[in-house]
Amino acid sequence: MKREKPKNQIEAVLRHLNDFEKITSFEAFTEYGITRLSDKVYRLRKQGLNIISLPTITTNRYGDRVNYSTYKLINTILWR
């Protein structure tokens, strides 16, 4: 069964986080055309989701070191 298309970019990010637990700005752009991932993460955090930013360092195609954030959804279990 095929899933419905996300209604908006925030829903697309939330689905991606639920499916894969993390997302980068490159993934957001290539998969969903989202250019301002940090804004979508900010809005999801305001809705109460626990999303952390992990500093990520890699080397680009020119051999230069580049820094970016990987956003990870933390599922918190509340004990009663």
RODRENDREN-862121 format. One record per residue (C-alpha): residue in three letters; x, y, z; chain. Coordinates in Angstrom, 1 decimal. Layout:
# RODRENDREN-862121
<atom><rest>Ala</rest><px>X</px><py>Y</py><pz>Z</pz><kette>A</kette></atom>
...
//
This chain:
# RODRENDREN-862121
<atom><rest>Met</rest><px>0.0</px><py>0.0</py><pz>0.0</pz><kette>A</kette></atom>
<atom><rest>Lys</rest><px>1.4</px><py>3.4</py><pz>-1.0</pz><kette>A</kette></atom>
<atom><rest>Arg</rest><px>1.6</px><py>6.2</py><pz>1.5</pz><kette>A</kette></atom>
<atom><rest>Glu</rest><px>-0.2</px><py>9.5</py><pz>1.0</pz><kette>A</kette></atom>
<atom><rest>Lys</rest><px>1.9</px><py>12.4</py><pz>-0.2</pz><kette>A</kette></atom>
<atom><rest>Pro</rest><px>2.9</px><py>14.7</py><pz>2.8</pz><kette>A</kette></atom>
<atom><rest>Lys</rest><px>0.7</px><py>17.7</py><pz>3.1</pz><kette>A</kette></atom>
<atom><rest>Asn</rest><px>3.6</px><py>20.1</py><pz>3.7</pz><kette>A</kette></atom>
<atom><rest>Gln</rest><px>7.3</px><py>20.2</py><pz>4.3</pz><kette>A</kette></atom>
<atom><rest>Ile</rest><px>7.0</px><py>19.8</py><pz>8.1</pz><kette>A</kette></atom>
<atom><rest>Glu</rest><px>5.1</px><py>16.6</py><pz>7.6</pz><kette>A</kette></atom>
<atom><rest>Ala</rest><px>7.7</px><py>15.3</py><pz>5.2</pz><kette>A</kette></atom>
<atom><rest>Val</rest><px>10.5</px><py>16.0</py><pz>7.7</pz><kette>A</kette></atom>
<atom><rest>Leu</rest><px>8.5</px><py>14.3</py><pz>10.5</pz><kette>A</kette></atom>
<atom><rest>Arg</rest><px>7.8</px><py>11.2</py><pz>8.4</pz><kette>A</kette></atom>
<atom><rest>His</rest><px>11.5</px><py>11.0</py><pz>7.4</pz><kette>A</kette></atom>
<atom><rest>Leu</rest><px>12.5</px><py>11.3</py><pz>11.1</pz><kette>A</kette></atom>
<atom><rest>Asn</rest><px>10.0</px><py>8.6</py><pz>12.1</pz><kette>A</kette></atom>
<atom><rest>Asp</rest><px>11.2</px><py>6.3</py><pz>9.3</pz><kette>A</kette></atom>
<atom><rest>Phe</rest><px>14.9</px><py>6.9</py><pz>9.6</pz><kette>A</kette></atom>
<atom><rest>Glu</rest><px>15.5</px><py>8.7</py><pz>12.9</pz><kette>A</kette></atom>
<atom><rest>Lys</rest><px>17.8</px><py>11.3</py><pz>11.4</pz><kette>A</kette></atom>
<atom><rest>Ile</rest><px>18.0</px><py>13.8</py><pz>8.5</pz><kette>A</kette></atom>
<atom><rest>Thr</rest><px>20.6</px><py>16.2</py><pz>7.0</pz><kette>A</kette></atom>
<atom><rest>Ser</rest><px>20.0</px><py>19.3</py><pz>4.9</pz><kette>A</kette></atom>
<atom><rest>Phe</rest><px>21.3</px><py>17.4</py><pz>1.9</pz><kette>A</kette></atom>
<atom><rest>Glu</rest><px>18.7</px><py>14.6</py><pz>2.3</pz><kette>A</kette></atom>
<atom><rest>Ala</rest><px>16.0</px><py>17.2</py><pz>2.9</pz><kette>A</kette></atom>
<atom><rest>Phe</rest><px>16.9</px><py>19.0</py><pz>-0.3</pz><kette>A</kette></atom>
<atom><rest>Thr</rest><px>17.4</px><py>15.9</py><pz>-2.5</pz><kette>A</kette></atom>
<atom><rest>Glu</rest><px>14.4</px><py>14.0</py><pz>-1.3</pz><kette>A</kette></atom>
<atom><rest>Tyr</rest><px>11.8</px><py>16.7</py><pz>-0.6</pz><kette>A</kette></atom>
<atom><rest>Gly</rest><px>13.1</px><py>20.0</py><pz>-2.1</pz><kette>A</kette></atom>
<atom><rest>Ile</rest><px>13.4</px><py>21.5</py><pz>1.4</pz><kette>A</kette></atom>
<atom><rest>Thr</rest><px>16.0</px><py>24.3</py><pz>1.5</pz><kette>A</kette></atom>
<atom><rest>Arg</rest><px>15.5</px><py>25.5</py><pz>5.1</pz><kette>A</kette></atom>
<atom><rest>Leu</rest><px>15.6</px><py>22.3</py><pz>7.2</pz><kette>A</kette></atom>
<atom><rest>Ser</rest><px>16.6</px><py>24.1</py><pz>10.4</pz><kette>A</kette></atom>
<atom><rest>Asp</rest><px>13.2</px><py>26.1</py><pz>10.2</pz><kette>A</kette></atom>
<atom><rest>Lys</rest><px>11.3</px><py>22.8</py><pz>9.9</pz><kette>A</kette></atom>
<atom><rest>Val</rest><px>13.2</px><py>21.3</py><pz>12.9</pz><kette>A</kette></atom>
<atom><rest>Tyr</rest><px>12.6</px><py>24.5</py><pz>14.9</pz><kette>A</kette></atom>
<atom><rest>Arg</rest><px>8.8</px><py>24.2</py><pz>14.3</pz><kette>A</kette></atom>
<atom><rest>Leu</rest><px>8.8</px><py>20.5</py><pz>15.2</pz><kette>A</kette></atom>
<atom><rest>Arg</rest><px>10.6</px><py>21.3</py><pz>18.4</pz><kette>A</kette></atom>
<atom><rest>Lys</rest><px>8.0</px><py>23.9</py><pz>19.2</pz><kette>A</kette></atom>
<atom><rest>Gln</rest><px>5.4</px><py>21.2</py><pz>18.8</pz><kette>A</kette></atom>
<atom><rest>Gly</rest><px>7.2</px><py>19.2</py><pz>21.5</pz><kette>A</kette></atom>
<atom><rest>Leu</rest><px>9.4</px><py>16.8</py><pz>19.6</pz><kette>A</kette></atom>
<atom><rest>Asn</rest><px>12.7</px><py>16.0</py><pz>21.1</pz><kette>A</kette></atom>
<atom><rest>Ile</rest><px>15.1</px><py>16.6</py><pz>18.1</pz><kette>A</kette></atom>
<atom><rest>Ile</rest><px>18.8</px><py>17.0</py><pz>18.8</pz><kette>A</kette></atom>
<atom><rest>Ser</rest><px>21.5</px><py>18.5</py><pz>16.5</pz><kette>A</kette></atom>
<atom><rest>Leu</rest><px>24.6</px><py>16.4</py><pz>16.0</pz><kette>A</kette></atom>
<atom><rest>Pro</rest><px>27.6</px><py>18.2</py><pz>14.6</pz><kette>A</kette></atom>
<atom><rest>Thr</rest><px>28.9</px><py>16.3</py><pz>11.6</pz><kette>A</kette></atom>
<atom><rest>Ile</rest><px>32.2</px><py>16.7</py><pz>9.9</pz><kette>A</kette></atom>
<atom><rest>Thr</rest><px>33.2</px><py>15.2</py><pz>6.6</pz><kette>A</kette></atom>
<atom><rest>Thr</rest><px>35.4</px><py>15.9</py><pz>3.6</pz><kette>A</kette></atom>
<atom><rest>Asn</rest><px>33.9</px><py>17.3</py><pz>0.4</pz><kette>A</kette></atom>
<atom><rest>Arg</rest><px>34.9</px><py>16.4</py><pz>-3.2</pz><kette>A</kette></atom>
<atom><rest>Tyr</rest><px>37.8</px><py>18.9</py><pz>-3.1</pz><kette>A</kette></atom>
<atom><rest>Gly</rest><px>39.3</px><py>17.4</py><pz>0.0</pz><kette>A</kette></atom>
<atom><rest>Asp</rest><px>38.1</px><py>20.3</py><pz>2.2</pz><kette>A</kette></atom>
<atom><rest>Arg</rest><px>36.7</px><py>19.7</py><pz>5.7</pz><kette>A</kette></atom>
<atom><rest>Val</rest><px>33.0</px><py>20.7</py><pz>5.9</pz><kette>A</kette></atom>
<atom><rest>Asn</rest><px>30.7</px><py>20.9</py><pz>8.9</pz><kette>A</kette></atom>
<atom><rest>Tyr</rest><px>26.9</px><py>20.4</py><pz>9.0</pz><kette>A</kette></atom>
<atom><rest>Ser</rest><px>24.2</px><py>19.3</py><pz>11.4</pz><kette>A</kette></atom>
<atom><rest>Thr</rest><px>22.5</px><py>15.9</py><pz>11.4</pz><kette>A</kette></atom>
<atom><rest>Tyr</rest><px>19.1</px><py>16.2</py><pz>13.1</pz><kette>A</kette></atom>
<atom><rest>Lys</rest><px>18.1</px><py>13.1</py><pz>15.1</pz><kette>A</kette></atom>
<atom><rest>Leu</rest><px>14.7</px><py>12.3</py><pz>16.6</pz><kette>A</kette></atom>
<atom><rest>Ile</rest><px>14.9</px><py>11.1</py><pz>20.2</pz><kette>A</kette></atom>
<atom><rest>Asn</rest><px>12.0</px><py>9.0</py><pz>21.2</pz><kette>A</kette></atom>
<atom><rest>Thr</rest><px>11.5</px><py>9.5</py><pz>24.9</pz><kette>A</kette></atom>
<atom><rest>Ile</rest><px>9.6</px><py>7.0</py><pz>26.9</pz><kette>A</kette></atom>
<atom><rest>Leu</rest><px>7.9</px><py>8.5</py><pz>30.0</pz><kette>A</kette></atom>
<atom><rest>Trp</rest><px>7.7</px><py>6.1</py><pz>32.9</pz><kette>A</kette></atom>
<atom><rest>Arg</rest><px>4.6</px><py>6.3</py><pz>35.2</pz><kette>A</kette></atom>
//
